């Protein structure tokens, strides 16, 4: 499987992750994005031996869109620090059930992940294992009982967007884990990593990439094009 390359130089590789493929090896044993990209680099550049590719952040298996990887250890270290300092701007598109009362808002929750069940829950702020999760959303348009949202992450917690939007009362279309009461088995989750804005870890130049969701239901209810990029 060929992954669209959004940006590449000696230090960075930004790609469009396909849906339903794990970012790295997991218990499923399925082919993962990291392995695929390493093999692709090995072939394209005829590199002998092992290829270095640093994983900087993750996307849930069913989610597609823009991801950044580091091709050198120096870039990996600096990108990881940027993720910790929350200076990489990550924006997503999401199609949710219903119409949020507020056109735009900031959601703040405390989340706890049950690793044995791979489920994240909203917990009280005083919960000993609760981690603060913040995102900003804007309703771009509503149609047929659903809304297209632009979401910007302020923190990077597991399943964060899915859990927070569900806690708001508007689960994402197709998300069986956090919206089982409204979604059907087999539906594809309508969450897409739309853009990444970051400072190049070595060159210190701005790097901006965009990825658009597939023109399939429910995405094709809207004109998601250049005008939505910023």
Secondary structure, 3 states (H helix, E strand, C coil): CCCCEEEECCCEEEEEECCCCCCCCCCCCCCCHHHHHHHHHHHHCCCCCCCCCEECCCCCCCCEEEEEEECCHHHHHHHHHHHHCCCCEEEEEEEEECCCCCCEEEEEEEEEEECCCCEEEEECCCCCCCEEEEEEEEEEEEECCEEEEEEEECCCCCCHHHHHHHHCCCCECCCCCCCCCCCCCCCCCCEEEEEEEEECCCCCCEEEEECCCCCCCCHHHCCCCHHHCC
